[in-house]
């Protein structure tokens, strides 16, 4: 088990069902492309700044 797990998303957590799946009105793919790339760049920068030497990104 990983010590920390974070979910980075532009979607409101209130728009998720009991299983954590997005169920809001906005298309679930609206964060693909440039928005998704910005998420990954931000995560990489945070990891580097805090000295994280191992990172797993699941379901980008």
N, C-alpha and C positions, 0 to 999 in steps of 0.2 A: 504494500500500500504506500502510495506517495504521501510525504508529510504535508504537502500543501497542494490544493487544486483550486484553480481560479477559472471562472468563465467570463470571457470578455465579449460583450455583445452590445449592440445599440438598442436592443429590444427591452422593453419594460418587463421586469420579472413577474409583474401581475398578469402578463399575457401568456403565461406558461401553465400547462395543465399539471395534474398531480404527478406526472412522470417527468416533468421538466421540459417537455416538448413545447415549442412555440405554437401558440394558437391565436395570435393576434390578427388584425386586419391587414397589416402591411405584408407584402410578399416575403416569405422566409429567405429568399435569395437576394433581397435588396441590399445586403451588406457584402455581396461578392464583388470581386474585382478590386478597384482602387481602395475601397473602405477596408476590405479584408487585408490588403497589403499594408495599409497604415496600422492596423491592429498588430500584425506580425512585426513590423518595424518598431513599434512602441514596446512590445514585449521584449524584443531582443535588446533594446536600449536599457530597459529597466533591469534585465538580467545582468547585462554587462556592468552597469553602474553599481549594482549591489553585490557583485562578485560571484554570481551564480555560475558554476562551471558545468552544470548539466541541466538540460531543459528538454522536456518532451512536449510537443504540440500535437494534440489529437484533434481530429475533425476540423481542420482549418476551413 
